[in-house]
Amino acid sequence: MELQFMKHTPGEKLTMLRQKARRSKAETAGLLNLTLHVYVALEEDFLYPSDMMFHKIAKLYGITYDQLLAVGEPP
């Protein structure tokens, strides 16, 4: 039997990174030049981040784009 893992959504990844950095949603939104409303929509998966936004988020957390996509995923 093959073991399958649940993939995390982009919003779940953003939440994990933000919580690990101990930042509020409002603080993170400001650092990304977003309104709080838009940032919350990203974390709640109502909006999907653009490729450019993924790169901005990765830069904010000091990781690469590929590392961002791998956050919370099994090795």
Buried (B, 14 or more C-beta within 10 A) or exposed (E): EEEEEEEBBBBBBBBEBBEEEEBEBEBBBBBBEBEBEBBBBBBEBEBEBEEEBBBBBBEBBEBEEEEBBBBBEEE
